[in-house]
Amino acid sequence: MDEFASRAQLPVPDPVMVVDGQAEAHVDKILAYRVRMVKGKSVEEWKLWKVRWTGYSAAHDQWRSRDKMDRGGENRQLKEFEARRLGMQADILKSVEQRQQRQPVHLDVTLSQLMEPQCDVPEVDSPPEDFCLPWERVEILGNGELVVITDLEERKTRPVRILVLFSGTGSVEREFAKCFPSASVVTLDNDPRWQPDHLASMEDWDPTQYPPGFFDVIWASPPCTQYSQARTTGGPPDLEGADTSVKCTLNAIEHLKPKHWFLENPEGRCPNALRLRELPQPLFYTYCKYGERYRKPTCIWTNSPPSTPLLECTSRTPCACKWATGGHPEAAQLGPSSSQQPGARDAHAVYPVPAPLLRHLFHHLQFGEFDT
């Protein structure tokens, strides 16, 4: 028997496995996925997954390739993450295909129309975000490389909510649903043809039926006929009635307190209701720069402007049709303009907001805490 306590044999710890110069650890869960983007396409050979290690905090999270995680066999956490990510991607592609199948096919195009200059091609360049799915985001690494990151762990269950005031033909909510497929949409309009959720005028509608913060986005396009520069017939404009509608819209936005809001109005007579409020400076743009056949100078007030300026057709920056022909094929009104431009024929053809413009305004919006 050894009488010296100092000579007692201490238990020998298990040897530490070292992999790539680091102590071996087990994957607790996969947090995110990223891939390098080149000209809008992912580089298949450059994929990494963000790993949370068992027993370690977020400070030790690391990006790892598949081959390093599958060295001891197929990694279960990685397999489950990829099944979820690819399943979500397949659902989006399926919904897009269904939407395209429902769109009507126009076969009544004449030869003269085919020979016209291409005035209906939007001029906005597609930002990197346009290649992303709704739950993806773009980042630029320290070395300048562009990567797209999928953060499935940050997704919650509540969908993003948008309220569209003066919804009309539904162009705004359709494009918003393309940008954020699981969005919950509520619409208001006083015309039953559009089948809005709330059939009422802005003056008669009570926004207090919803609590503040219920909607994440509010879009409002008050009727523009009373303010528009294109108004050349029909007697004096009813500016007082139009101002009342805009005032009620601003009151609704103030009560509902959305994270992002947009208020569109034609360039021309500025509503008194807007002059009397402390609002951001308006952004100016023209519809012809986003693929329409008429100029329609317009401005929008918003608390969430995009990082890239909106496009405006001017003498220095003409749209493709203005540059090619010296003018625009149509005017943004029902009948011909004073310069004998034909009108857009139908009010339904004038009121929709161009889809490329809406993508320009919506794609940068952040909803990290919600399911988009």
N, C-alpha and C positions, 0 to 999 in steps of 0.2 A: 504494500500500500504506500502510495506517495504521500508523505507528510507535508509537502510544500504546496500551498494553495495556488501559488503562482505558476505551478507546473500543470494545473488542471487542463485537460484537453478541451478546447472550445470547439463548438460545432462548425464544420466546414461548409460555407455557403455554396449553393449550386453555381456552377460556372456560368458566367454571363456570355451569351452568344453575341457576337459582334457582326453586324451586317453593314457593309458600306461605311465602315469606320464608326458606326453608332451602335449602342446597345439595342438588341432586338426588342421590339414592342409589338403588341397585338392591336389590330384595328378594332376600335370601338364602333365607329360609324363613318360613313362617307358624307361629307358636308356639301361639296360642290364639285363641279366639273368645268374645265376650261379647255379651249382649243384655239390655236393660232388661226387668224384670218388673213388671207391674202386675196385682194381684189374681190372681197365678198364671199370667198369660198374657204371652207375649213381645210386645214392641212391635217390629213388623217394620221400622219406620223408624229404629230405634236399634240398629244392629248394627255392631260393630267387630271388627277382627282385629289381633292382636299381631304386629308385624313385627320380624324380625331382619334388619338391613341388611348387605349385603356389605361386608366389611372393617371392620365395627364390632363392638364388644363388646356384652354383654348390657346394659351401662349405657345404651346408646343405643336399646334396644328402644322401640317406640312403638305406640300403638293408632291404626289407620287405617281409614277407611271403604272400601267397595268402589269407589266412584266415583273416589277419589283414587288407588287402586292400578291401576285399569283405564284410566287416561287415555291411555296409549300403546297400547292394545289389551288384550285379555283377559290377565290375569296368570296365568302357568302355575302358580306356587306356590300361589296362592289357589285355583285350580281344583282342584288335587290335594288340598289340605287339605279343601275342602268335599265332594269326592267321598268321601273317607275318613270324614268326620264324618257325612254323611247316610247312608252305607252302614251304619255302626254303628247309627245310629238305626233304620233299616229292619229290621236283624236283630233288635233288641230288640222292636219292635212285632210282628214275625212270631212270635217265641217266645211273647209274651204271648197272641196270638190262638190259637196252638196249645194253650197251657195252658188257656185258657178253653173251647175246644172239647172238651177231655178231661174237664171237670168235669161231674158228673151234674146233670140237671135234676130238681128235686123238684116233682111235680105233685099230691102228696097233701095239700095244704093245705086245711083245712076253713074254713067261714065263721066259726066261733067263733074260730079262731086268727087270722083276718084282723082280727077286731074287737078283739083283745086290745091293750093298750097296747104301743107300740113299745119293748120292753125290750132288743132286740138291736141297737140302733144305738149304735156307739161314740161316746163324748163327747169324745174327744181332737181338738183342732183340728189341721188339717194344717199343719205348718210349711212354710216355703218350700222346704226340701229335698225334700219329697214330690213336687214338680213336676219334680224333676231326674232326668236319666238317671244311671246309675252313675258315669260319668266326669266329671260336672259338679259344680260347687261354687257356693255362694252367697256373695256378698260385698256389703257395703254401702259405697258410695263416700263420699267426704268430704262430698258435698252431700246425703247421706241416701238416694240412689237405690239400689234393690235391683237387682243384676245377677247373671246366671248366667254362669259362665265355664267353657269347655271347654279343658282342657289336654291335648291329644293327645300333645304331646312328652314329657310326664312318664310316659306309660303304658309299662309293661314287659311282659314276656311271662309271668311266673309268675302263676298265678291265686291269689287269696286262698284260704286253706285253713281250714276250720272242722271241729272235732271235736265231735260231739253225743253226749254220754253219756246213757244211759237214753233213747234216741231215741223209743221208743214209736211213736205214730201218724205221726211225721214232720212235725208242724206246724212245728217250729223250722227244720229244714233247708229246707222248702218256702218259708217266708217269707224266709229268708236268701238263697236263690237268686233271689227276686224283687228284693231290694235289690241283690244283687251277682251278676248273671246268669252270669258265667263262673267262679263260685266252685267250688272242689273240696271235696266234702263226704265226711267219713268218719263212720260211725255205729257205736254200740255199744249192744247191748241183749241181755238173756238170753231174750227171747221170739222164737222163730223166725217167728212170724206177721208180724213187722215187717221181716223180711229184712234185718237189719243187716249191715254189713261185718264187724264182729266180734261173733260170737254167743257171749257170755260174760257172767258176772256181773262186777260191778265188782271184787269181791274176788279173782276168778281171773284178771283181765286184767292183762297186763304192759305198762305204758305206756313202758317203756324201749326197746321196739322202734322207737320214733320218737325222733329226737334233739331236744334242747331247741330251741325256736324254730321247729320244723317247722310247727306250727299257729299261725295268726294269731288265731283265736278258738276258745274252748272254751265250750260251753254244757252245763250239767249240771242235770237235774231228777230228783234221787233220789226213789224211791217215797215218797209222802207219807202213806200210810195209817197209819203208826205214830205220826206226829207231829201229825196233823191234829186240829183241834177238832171236825170233823164225825164222827170215829170214835166211834160209840155202841154198837156191837155187836162180837162176835168175841173177847171175852176181853181180858185185859190186853195192852197194846201191847208189841211186841218192840223196846224202845228200844236194847238192846245191839246187836242185829243191824243196826238202822237206823244207829246211830252208826258201826259198822264200815264200812258202805257209804259214808257221808259222809266218813269219815277217808280211805278209799282214793281218793275223788274229789279231795280236797284234796291228797293226795300226788301224784296224777297231774298236777294243775295246777302244783304246785311243780316237778315234774321237767320238764314240757313247756314251761313259761315262755311262754305265749301273750301277744301284745300286749294282747288284750282277753279277759276271762273273766267268766262269769255263772254263779251257782249259785242255783237257785230252791228255796224250801222254804215249805210252808204256815205261816201265822202260827199260833202255838200253842206247843207244846213246842220249845224251841230245842235242836238237837243238841249234845251235849257236845263233839263234835269241832269245832264252830264256836266254842264258848265258849273252848276252849283254844288257839285260833289268833289271831294279830294280824291281823284282817281289817277292811275298811272297814265303817262302819255300814250296816246293811241299809236298802233302800228298800222302802216299804210301798205296796201297791196292792190293788185288788179287781177280780176278773174282770168284775163287772157293769158297771163303768165303761168296759169295752172291748167291750161288746156281748153278753155272755153273760147267761143267764137266772137265774143263781145268783150269790151274792155272792163266795164263796171268797176270804177275806182271805189274802193271800200276801205274802211278802217275798223280796227278792233281794239277794244280795251280789255286787258287781261292782267292778272297778277302773276302769270306764269309764261312770260315770253320765251320763245325758242332761242337757242344759242346762235342760230344763223338767221340773218335778216329775212323778212318776207320779201317777195318779189313784186316789183312795180314796173309797169310799162311806161316809160318816159321817152323823151326825144333822145336821151343819151343811152337808155337801156330799153329799146323797143322789143316787143314780143316778136316771135318768128313771123307771124302773119303781117304785122305792121312793117317789119323790116323788108319782107318780100314784096308786099303789094302797096304799101303806103297807107293802109287803113285796116279796119276790122270788118269781116263779112256781115256782122249783125250788130244791132244795138240792144242794150239790156232793158228793153221795154216792149210792150205788146205791139205797137204800131211802128211805122217808120220814123226815124229821127229827122231833125231839121235838115241834116245833110243827106237825106234820102237813103240812109242805111236801112235795110229791112229790119223789122223788129224780130224778137225771138218767138213770135206767134202766140205762144201759150205761156201764161203766168207760171205754170208748172215747170217750164223749161228755164225760167229765170231765177226762181227762188232756191233751187238746190245749191248747196255750197260744194265747190269742187273737191273731189276726194283727195287729190294730191295736196291741196291746201290744208285739209283736215289732218292728214298724216304729218305734215310739217308742224302743225300746232300740237298734236297729241303725242307723237312718238317719244318725246323727251320727258313726259310726265312720269313721276316716280310714285309708286305705290308699294313700297317695300314691305309694309306690314299686312297687306291684303293679298287675296287670291285674285290675280289678274287674268 
